[in-house]
Amino acid sequence: MSKNHAEWIIILLICILSVLVFSLFNSFSNQAKWEYKLESPEDYTFEKEMNELGDEGWELVSARRATVSYGSRDAFYEIILKRRIKKK
């Protein structure tokens, strides 16, 4: 193999490696970033509040129905929401 061929192979390998490194860096920088929110909507307003939060971009992660005290008819939900953080 001549010196000229070896130089072209090295240049080609450097270009391929550069593309790979750039692709990896770009995929890591584009990973989603999330913000989280805890809410406790009451039982009778749950659907309305969930629709409003959905309109703001929030997505339900978890919901648990809870009561204020045993035997009480007052109930609410403990919910966890997330939404993607917008890039600035």
N, C-alpha and C positions, 0 to 999 in steps of 0.2 A: 504494500500500500504506500502510495507516495505521500509526501508531506502535505500536498495540496488537498488530497482526499481526506486525510486525517483532520485538517483544519475545518473542512466543510462538515464533517461528521460532528465535530465538537460544536460548531455553530448551530447545527440542526438540533443537537441535544439540548443546548442552552435555550433555544427557542421553545422547544417542547416543554422543558422544565418551567420556563417562565409562564407559559400558558396554563400549566397545571397549578402553579402557585397562585396565579391571579384568579383562577376559577375557584380554588379553595377559599381564598380570602373573601371573594365576592359572595360565596354561599354562606359563610359565617356572618358576614356583615348584614345579610338580608334576613337573618332569623327574626321571627316575630318577637316583639317585646310586648308584654301585657301589663295592664294595671288591673287591680282587683278592688271590689267594693262589697261591703257587707250592708244588708238592708233587713228590715223587719216589717214588711207590709202586713196590715191586718187582714184577716180572713175575707171580709166583705169588700176590700179594695184590691185584693191580690191581682186579679186579671187586669184591671185598669192600670195599676202601677207597673206591672210587668210589660204591658204594651208601651207605656211611656219610656221605660228603661230601654226596651228593644229599639225604639225610635232613636234613642241617643247612642246606639251602637253596643249596648251591654248585652252579653250573652250569659244565660243562666248556667252555672257550673253545678250548684247543689242547692236543694231546698228541703227543709224539714219543717213539718207542721208542729207547732208547739202551743201549749195553753198557758195562761197566766198562772193559774193555780188549779189544783185538782178539784173537779166538780164545777169549775167555772165554764161558762159558755163562751167567754171571750177567747179567741184564738188568733194566732198570727203565724207567719212563716219566718223562719230564719233562712236567709238566702245568701249565697255567694255568687257574685257576678264577675265577669271579666270582659275586657275589650282591648283590642289592639291599640297600642300607643302610636299615634300618628307621628311620622317623621317630620322634623322641622326643617 
